[in-house]
Amino acid sequence: MSRRDAAVETVLRKRWPDPACWDAVVDAVCSEQPSYDAERVLIQAGTAITRHADRIAVDLRRQQGSFGTAVGHGVTVRALALAGTGDLRALPALHSLATHGGLPYSRPEARIMAALPPAELAAVMRTTLRRDGDRYHGNTTALEVLALCGADAVLAVDDVAVRLDTQYAYDAMRVLGRIGPPAAATADRLAAYATGRGKGARGSYPRRAAWAHWKVTGDPALALDVCGAAVRSGTASHGLPFLADLGPLAAVHATPVRCLMDSPGAWTRTYAAHAYWRITGDPEPAVPVLLAEVDPAWDGDPARPVREAVRILGAIGAPAVSAAPLLRRILAQEERLGRPWDGVRILADQAYVRTLTEALEGIDVWGK
């Protein structure tokens, strides 16, 4: 196995690889004959390659050509890698890629860009929305990133609102809710979805729409009614996260939420524990339910709510101190999560490491 191949294999497998492995990956990508395998992991590197940002920025300019307008695969790889470090020099290339359709078409890769300042990133995503029209991937990934931008996505309100009449409505609602009051002009359309009158309203759309209506108007009545009804009807997992966000405002629903902590479904138990704690402020019944879902042997299987349970334990803080030894043991594991495919494995493991780290910080901070 060549040094390059060994380095790629190591960073894919090891949570804390020797920095020299990342050096070899950068060398492989910036060489005259770049390696596809090395490119695949470089995109996922994040801050692990910050010390190579200058070199990657120079190579990005080379890939863009004399006029700085090229938007091929090589530009995408280097722009995403640079964006993952939070380096603003990635923005001009991302704008060009947005204009010409070269941004990533997978949600995990799109989220790499969230390391950049949200206002500047929102402008890039707005360009993507205006270019892609009805194209599926451009819409889903742009809306995914805009939701991460929160209130800084305000300039894209109109571009997002027109998606309420399309197959992208659910993602659009999430963005509008994250933007909040500046998106108040969409309140009537959100209310229509919440009450089943919106175009294509179905499944979990009413709950998401009711939550977004509350976030843009400040009036929780519709969200309490629609999400509370979902919890009572047996479609609990679609209503519980929104009741958790409502917190004490949802006190009238505390009893049915408490009952759902004994549900046979792991996701429902986890969401119910979160909602009950947020509604009542009482962590005592929630912590054991959440701790039971934290499996040190978890391999990244998305069917299990392990990472979500860890996140909630961190939000609870000091009352969840019993979870700290297990979380530290998981964080110290040398092997990355094994379940995700190579193209997202590092990203998935980095997200889990962040969740574990933030949870431990939350428990320690609140414990002081």
Residue pairs with C-beta under 8 A, 6 or more apart in sequence:
1 9
3 24
4 24
4 25
4 27
4 28
4 35
4 38
5 37
6 21
6 24
7 20
7 21
7 22
7 23
7 24
7 25
7 28
7 38
8 25
8 28
8 35
8 37
8 38
8 40
8 41
10 17
10 18
10 21
11 17
11 21
11 22
11 25
11 41
11 45
11 48
11 346
12 41
12 336
12 342
12 345
12 346
13 335
13 336
14 21
14 334
14 335
14 336
15 333
15 334
15 335
15 336
15 349
15 353
16 334
19 48
22 45
22 48
22 49
22 52
23 52
25 38
25 41
25 42
25 45
25 49
26 42
26 49
26 52
26 55
26 56
28 34
28 35
28 38
29 35
29 38
29 39
29 42
29 56
29 59
29 77
29 78
29 81
30 55
30 56
30 59
34 74
34 77
39 77
40 342
40 343
41 342
41 346
42 49
42 77
42 81
43 77
43 80
43 81
43 84
43 109
43 112
44 84
44 112
44 344
44 345
44 346
44 347
44 350
45 81
45 84
45 85
45 346
46 84
46 85
46 112
46 115
46 350
47 84
47 85
47 86
47 115
49 56
49 81
49 84
49 85
50 85
50 87
53 82
53 85
53 87
53 89
56 78
56 81
56 82
57 82
57 87
57 89
59 78
60 75
60 78
60 79
60 82
60 89
60 90
60 93
61 68
63 70
63 72
63 74
63 75
63 78
64 70
64 71
64 75
64 93
64 96
68 92
68 96
69 96
71 96
71 97
71 99
71 100
71 102
72 102
75 93
75 96
75 97
75 102
76 97
76 102
76 103
76 104
78 93
79 90
79 93
79 94
79 97
80 90
80 104
80 109
80 112
80 113
82 89
82 90
82 93
83 90
83 94
83 112
83 113
83 115
83 116
84 112
84 113
84 115
85 115
86 115
86 116
88 116
88 117
88 120
90 113
90 116
91 116
91 120
91 124
94 103
94 113
94 116
94 124
95 123
95 124
95 127
96 102
97 103
98 124
98 125
98 127
98 128
98 131
99 127
99 131
101 131
101 132
101 138
103 110
103 124
103 128
103 138
103 141
103 142
104 110
104 112
104 141
105 137
105 138
105 141
106 141
106 343
106 344
107 140
107 141
107 144
108 343
108 344
108 347
108 348
109 141
109 343
109 344
109 347
110 141
110 142
110 144
110 145
111 144
111 145
111 148
111 347
112 347
113 121
113 124
113 145
114 121
114 145
114 148
114 149
117 152
118 148
118 149
118 150
118 152
118 153
119 149
119 152
121 145
121 149
121 152
122 146
122 149
122 152
122 153
122 154
122 155
122 156
123 155
125 142
125 143
125 145
125 146
125 149
125 153
125 156
126 155
126 156
126 159
128 138
128 141
128 142
129 138
129 139
129 142
129 143
129 156
129 159
129 160
129 163
130 159
131 138
132 138
132 139
132 142
134 166
136 167
139 163
139 166
139 168
139 171
140 168
140 171
143 160
143 163
143 168
143 171
143 172
143 174
143 175
144 171
146 153
146 156
146 160
146 175
146 178
147 153
147 171
147 174
147 175
147 178
149 178
150 178
150 179
151 178
151 179
151 180
151 182
153 160
153 175
153 178
153 179
154 179
154 182
154 183
156 175
157 176
157 179
157 182
157 183
157 185
157 186
160 172
160 175
160 176
160 179
160 183
161 172
161 176
161 183
161 185
161 186
161 189
163 169
163 171
163 172
164 172
164 173
164 186
164 189
164 190
164 193
164 198
164 199
165 199
166 172
167 200
169 193
169 198
169 199
169 200
169 205
170 204
170 205
170 208
173 190
173 193
173 205
173 208
173 209
173 211
173 212
174 208
174 212
176 183
176 186
176 190
176 212
176 215
176 216
177 183
177 208
177 211
177 212
177 214
177 215
177 216
178 215
179 216
180 215
180 216
181 216
181 217
181 218
183 216
184 216
184 217
186 212
186 216
187 213
187 216
187 217
189 198
190 209
190 210
190 212
190 213
190 216
191 209
191 213
191 222
192 198
192 201
192 209
193 201
193 205
193 206
193 208
193 209
194 206
194 207
194 209
194 210
194 213
194 222
194 223
194 226
195 206
195 222
195 226
196 206
198 205
198 209
201 209
203 238
204 235
204 238
206 226
206 230
207 226
207 227
207 230
207 238
207 239
207 242
208 242
209 226
210 222
210 223
210 225
210 226
210 227
210 242
211 223
211 227
211 242
211 245
213 219
213 222
213 223
214 220
214 222
214 223
214 246
220 246
220 249
223 242
223 246
224 243
224 246
224 249
224 250
224 252
224 253
226 239
227 239
227 240
227 242
227 243
227 246
227 250
228 239
228 243
228 250
228 252
228 253
228 256
229 239
230 236
230 238
230 239
231 239
231 240
231 243
231 253
231 256
231 257
231 260
232 253
232 256
236 260
236 263
236 268
236 271
236 272
237 265
237 267
237 268
237 271
240 257
240 260
240 268
240 271
240 272
240 274
240 275
241 271
241 274
241 275
243 250
243 253
243 257
243 275
243 278
243 279
244 271
244 274
244 275
244 278
244 279
245 278
246 278
246 279
247 278
247 279
248 278
248 279
248 280
248 281
250 257
250 275
250 279
251 279
251 280
253 279
254 276
254 279
254 280
257 272
257 275
257 276
257 279
258 272
258 276
258 285
260 268
260 269
260 271
260 272
261 269
261 272
261 273
261 276
261 285
261 286
261 289
262 269
263 269
263 272
266 293
266 304
266 305
267 305
267 308
269 289
269 293
270 289
270 290
270 293
270 305
270 308
270 309
270 312
271 305
271 308
272 289
273 285
273 286
273 287
273 289
273 290
273 312
274 286
274 290
274 308
274 312
274 315
276 282
276 285
276 286
277 283
277 286
277 312
277 316
283 316
283 319
283 320
284 319
286 312
286 316
287 313
287 316
287 319
287 320
287 322
287 323
290 309
290 312
290 313
290 316
290 320
290 323
291 309
291 313
291 320
291 322
291 323
291 326
293 304
293 305
293 306
293 309
294 306
294 309
294 310
294 313
294 323
294 326
294 327
294 330
295 304
295 306
296 326
296 329
296 330
296 333
298 304
298 306
298 337
299 337
299 338
299 339
300 337
300 338
300 339
300 340
300 345
300 348
300 349
300 352
301 339
302 339
307 351
307 352
307 355
310 323
310 327
310 352
310 355
310 356
310 359
311 355
311 358
311 359
313 320
313 323
313 327
313 359
313 363
314 320
314 355
314 358
314 359
314 360
314 361
314 362
314 363
315 359
315 362
316 362
316 363
317 362
317 363
317 365
317 366
317 367
318 363
318 366
318 367
320 363
321 363
321 367
323 359
323 363
324 360
324 363
324 364
327 356
327 359
327 360
327 363
328 360
330 356
331 353
331 356
331 357
331 360
336 345
336 346
336 349
337 345
337 348
337 349
337 352
338 345
339 348
340 347
340 348
340 349
